[in-house]
Amino acid sequence: MGAMQGTQPEGQQRDRDAYVHVTDADVHAARDAWWRAQSEDPASERTATLHESYRQIVHAQAQQIAEEFRAAHAR
């Protein structure tokens, strides 16, 4: 995930100081880390934490895609 202080997709206004751009590689890395932890110890706190991180990254990317779509189709 690349945090870009003060940098946002063109044409978008945000109330936050930082914009985080989530890439497919970020999603894949989070998924792979969770899968590895799941295979080692499915009931561990680490596995649960990695799953939650993966879920949050997927959610952030979905929101990012929706925002980009809305910006591209704004009238």
Residue, then its C-alpha position, 0 to 999 in steps of 0.5 A: m500500500g502506498a501512502m501518499q501524503g496529500t496526493q489524491p486521484e485527480g479531481q477528488q477532494r478528501d477531508r483526510d491528510a493522507y490518501v492510501h492507494v491499494t494495489d492488486a499486489d497489496v491485496h495478494a500479499a495480504r491474502d498470501a500472508w493470511w493463507r500461510a498463517q492459516s495453514e500453520d495455525p488456523a486458531s492463532e491470534r496471528t491468523a485472525t489478525l491477518h484475516e482482519s487485515y486482509r478483509q480491511i485491505v479488500h474493503a479499502q480497494a473496493q471503496q477506492i475502485a468505487e470512488e474512481f468510478r464515480a469520479a470518472h462518471a461524474r456529470 
